[in-house]
């Protein structure tokens, strides 16, 4: 992996958002869940598609806080225009585990 400088890292805007809505997305090539995430303030609510179906259900995601990159350009994922990249790491078998704050923090907060 190429080394970057701190200024490169600061270009990536990672924020805390609240999942306000989640629905199955069976039309996706890889099973996914459509998410609506509220970042508050000027960012407001953004949509995303995430391959979370092994470890999460749509119902369990509603009301939870997640971390997401909010300054990538929108990307078409099947019929969904994904506006943010919700962040996760692989578990022992390679399935997504969401990155979430340990404590209650305000939505819209930026990672630093």
N, C-alpha and C positions, 0 to 999 in steps of 0.2 A: 504494500500500500504506500502511496506517495505521501511524503511528509508535507504538512501545510503549516502556514503561519497563523497566529492568533487572529489576525484581520480576516482571514478566510473563514474561520469558524464564526466570527461575528456577523458574517453575511447571511448565515442560516438563522432564520427567525423561528424558534421553537417555543410554542405557547401551550398553556393549560386550557383545555376546553371541556365543556360539560356535554355529554351525549344526551340530546333531548329527544331523539327518535332513532329507532333502529329497525330495519326490516330485512328479511331474507332476500338474497339476490341470486336465485337459482339459475338465472339466465347467464351468469358469468361463466367463463371457461373453467375456472377453478372456483368451487363454491365459496361464496363471500357473503358479507353483510353490508347493506347500505346504511351509512351513518349520517346523522345530522348533528353537528357539533357546534355549540355556542361558545364563542370566544369573548363575548361581551364587547362593549365599546364600539369603536370604529370597524372592527373586523366582523362582528355579528355572527350569524350562523353560516356555516359552510358544510358542504356535502363531501363525503368520501366513500370509497368502497374498500373494504378490508377483508383479507382472507383469514377470518377468525373463527370459522364454524366448528372447528374441532374442540376448542377450549371455551367458547362463549356462545350464548344464545342471544338473540336480539333483545329479549325481555330483560336479561341480566345486565345488559350494557346500559340501558336507559337509566339516567341519573348518576352515572359514574363519570369520573374525570379521567381524561387521557392527555397525553402529550402528542403534539403534531407539528410538523413543519408547515408554516402558513404562507411562505413566500415563494413556493415553487409555482410555475405556471400551471393552470388547470390542465388535466389530462383526461382524455376520453377513455373510459374503461367499459367496454360494451355500450350499453345504453345510458350509462351514468357518467356525467362530467364530474370527475373527482377534483375538488378544489384544494384539499389539504392532504398531507401524508401522515396518517396516524402511525405512531412509532411503536415498535415491539421488538422483542428478541426471541430467538428460537428456544424451545424447551429441549429436553433430552432427545426427542424424536423429530425435531425440526419444525414443530408447530408453533404458531405465534402466541407469545405472552405479551400483553400490552405493558408499555411503560406508563406508570401512573405515580402521582405524588403519594407519599406515605401519610401525609397529614392534610387536613382541609386547608386549601389555599384558594385565593380568589381566581376566578376564571380570567383569562387574558394575560396572566403572569408569564413573563418571558424567562426561559431557561438561561442561566449564566453560570 
